[in-house]
Amino acid sequence: MQRDRLVAELDEWFRVADVQDDEWLSLFDVVYDAPYWRDYVDPAWLRSFNGLMVRGADEVTHVATCVFPSDAILRRVPAGSFVFAEHPVDDAPGDVFAPWSKATFERLRMDRINVYTVHAPLDHHPEVSPSVLLGRALGLKEPKAFLPMARGLSGGGAVIGYSDLTVAELKHRLQDAVGPEVPVALGPGLSLDEAGRRAAGTVAVVAGGGASLAALEAALAMGCTTYVTGNALSPCGIPYVKEIHDAFRARAKSAGVAIVDGTHYGTEKLSQLAMVDWFKARGLEARFEPGLPERR
């Protein structure tokens, strides 16, 4: 399949041309302390930090999907691969974004590897959003999208709905969805015994890095009693990030909200598995490249 044809179909499906002010506009230069990456990325990608990031082979025969493209993943995919991911960076232990090395960018160029990333467009997508897929896996009733992640896109990057499960049952269902390699845990101060007696009720699913006060307040305004996310319990040594997580946990405790955490990696994994099927439906060889959850 011609790369440009595949990119055009992905751009249309994810509405890449419509996205404005994706948060990567401000985060990317923070992650990279040197600007070498600008010598390798496609200039059009800089308009929104979504779409075809690195231009490689004209013809696509095989695709690799992943949550966080790491140097290790980008070293092991075959030459000529088309890499699809949500993030244009890696995720290091401790829930800290990490840059790709210059050597990795050189390998992408030398081996003509295409890299395509969508962040807010994937989070907002009504079919393959991480939060949407997790909400389905958890069996939420009457889920509604909320929490816009960028301008220009409808819906939001999170879902909220009702569950008749207990918090403990919801935790087990999340574990089944994300796989045994992902550590799923209950929020601080909530024992498994208590979770077994407590109704999950109105459940907000904010996949990925959802442990923020703004996201929690938006969920509370919609009646949230249980909050499923990915980075509420991840250790982080960066003081300002730790303050964000501490404030989130303190507010959840004061509001009486149960926290269920499946890691940033784990809660965004289902989208990448779904995209394998999307590419296969177009006659392409595709596989999911597993990474590592940041809390392990």
HELIX and SHEET records of a PDB file:
HELIX    1   1 ARG A    3  PHE A   14  1                                  12    
HELIX    2   2 VAL A   16  ASP A   18  5                                   3    
HELIX    3   3 TRP A   24  VAL A   31  1                                   8    
HELIX    4   4 PRO A   35  ASP A   39  5                                   5    
HELIX    5   5 PRO A   43  ARG A   47  5                                   5    
HELIX    6   6 ASP A   71  ARG A   76  1                                   6    
HELIX    7   7 LYS A  102  MET A  110  1                                   9    
HELIX    8   8 ALA A  120  HIS A  124  1                                   5    
HELIX    9   9 PRO A  130  ALA A  137  1                                   8    
HELIX   10  10 VAL A  167  VAL A  178  1                                  12    
HELIX   11  11 LEU A  192  ARG A  197  1                                   6    
HELIX   12  12 LEU A  213  LEU A  220  1                                   8    
HELIX   13  13 PRO A  239  ALA A  255  1                                  17    
HELIX   14  14 HIS A  264  LYS A  280  1                                  17    
SHEET    1   A 5 GLY A  51  VAL A  54  0                                        
SHEET    2   A 5 ASN A 114  THR A 117 -1                                        
SHEET    3   A 5 PHE A  82  ALA A  85  1                                        
SHEET    4   A 5 HIS A  62  CYS A  66  1                                        
SHEET    5   A 5 GLU A 285  PHE A 288  1                                        
SHEET    1   B 2 ASP A  90  ALA A  92  0                                        
SHEET    2   B 2 VAL A  96  ALA A  98 -1                                        
SHEET    1   C 6 LYS A 141  PHE A 146  0                                        
SHEET    2   C 6 ALA A 158  THR A 166 -1                                        
SHEET    3   C 6 ALA A 199  VAL A 206 -1                                        
SHEET    4   C 6 THR A 226  THR A 229  1                                        
SHEET    5   C 6 ALA A 258  ASP A 261  1                                        
SHEET    6   C 6 ALA A 185  LEU A 186 -1                                        
END                                                                             
